[in-house]
Amino acid sequence: MEATTLSQDQVELSWDEPTNTGGSPVLKYRIFVSEKDRQGSTLSIETSDARTTYKLKTPKAMYGKDYIFTV
């Protein structure tokens, strides 16, 4: 996964589609967001389709902090 900062309140996430889907097409993805080195809640976002990019609008309070994004 790659995260590119577009502005103080927007990040674009991109990733590779899975090489093995078990024979079923991917219809959508679930993205998990958590602050690095901090335990607590994890944000879960479900995409509306199978595109492998997602623009995430973020509060400015997130700017300058490290986050972990997983799909």
Disulfide bonds with the S-S distance in Angstrom:
none
